[in-house]
Amino acid sequence: MSLLNELYEAISRYPPAIEARDAVQELLEINPLDDNAMAWRLAYTKDTVIPPSSSIPEVPLLRAARAISEDPDAAKRDARILRNIQQQNGSSSPCDKHIPDLEARVAGRLTTVTRVPPPGSARAVARLMEANPDRALDIAVRDLTDMSRWLRSSGCQPATLDNNTIREALAKRVRALVSALLEKLQRYGSSALMRVEHEVLQRRYICSETMYGDPLSDIQRANFWVSEDGYAWDMNELAQALKSNDGVLRNPLSRQLFTTADIHAILQHPLGSGLAAMQIEQSQLSQGVRSNTMEQLETLAEILLADISDDQVASRQAVDDFLAYVATLPQPEQKVIDVLQVPAKDRHTGQPFDTSMGEFVRDAQGHRLCFHKTGDLIGQAARYLRQRS
């Protein structure tokens, strides 16, 4: 009885690898001259010297890997074979390091096998961007995408990590990246974060489509931009809209002026760089108005705001007189009245005015706009020009 117990114990500790020999025999029946199968058969023969570990092929491992999706049961069998061989031989082989991963894949624990490597240093990414300036944006996007995947992996953070926490970590990464970049490439840091928020974190925006009605997902990566007020833009469409509005940097959808940071980002973008010249022109126009013209604007505003009569004869006469006066001005000064858009808002609604002084006065003359609203704009325009003179 003692002998039998020892025998059972030996069998349990050192399985005879019958399944392994069966698998090798199957291979030999398919191809009797297969060198790999021959080597494995030699490894299972007790009266034969076991080949060096470097010469042992990985046939069962490869077959098991292929069988994971095709035949999970066969994959489990081959994984068990490999484990038995490892225990029986007591020596390492090239496939030993893969056995735990194979077993994990068979058991469905993919995250255990597919480990996401931690991100490299921000300085190394900055050097790569500086060495490849044409691909700087794609490099930064790839870095932030890899970091978001690493943050979500089970090996470093909880799987329930929310998007806000990930975004904060990515923003910190961007600050480190920008500090290591040359000044001319620093804008790619924030641009890459916008794109990763859109492509990876699936951020929602105030608008769900572009101004032309296309889905936001159709915007090319190089043209995608997000303003601080939460609107997503196709920079090609936005630049065209701003140019048609004489270069006034106002949100075409909300009618609010862009923030200083947004204006800087728009002018730095390759598609928005042409707007800088239009901004200079607007600034120069505001300085090309004589004092007498400012007085005419102030007088017009006072009459329009004070006239509460039913027929509004005084307002109509004031508008006609002002347009007659403008006709006598030199061409450059007429252009100021017709083109310059001052930063003014409707005092009742708070909505920004989006046309020039000349357009407002002509709309009032044609009864397309009320005289009081026209007086509101003209009064603010006169004060703005006084401050700029």
Buried (B, 14 or more C-beta within 10 A) or exposed (E): EEEEEEEEEEEEEEBEBEBBBEBBBEBBEEEEEBEBBBBBBBBBEEEEEBBEBEBBBBBBBBBBBEBBEEBBEBBBBBBBBBBBBBEBBEEEBEBBEBBEBBBBBBEEEEBBBEEBEEBEEBEEBBEBBBEEEEEBBBBBBBBBBBBBBBBBBEEEBEEEBEBEEBBEBBBEBBEBBBEBBEEEBBBBBBBBBBBBBBBBBEBEBEBEBBBEEEEBEEBEBBBBBBBEBEBBBBBBBBBBBBBEBBBBBBBBBBEBBBBEEBBEBBBBBEBBEEBBEBBEBBEEBBEBBBEEBBEBBBBBBBBBBEBEEEEBEBBBEBBEBBBEBBEEBEEEBBBBBBBBBBEBBEEEEEEBBEBBBBBBBBBBBEEEBBBBBBBBBBBBBBBBBEEEE
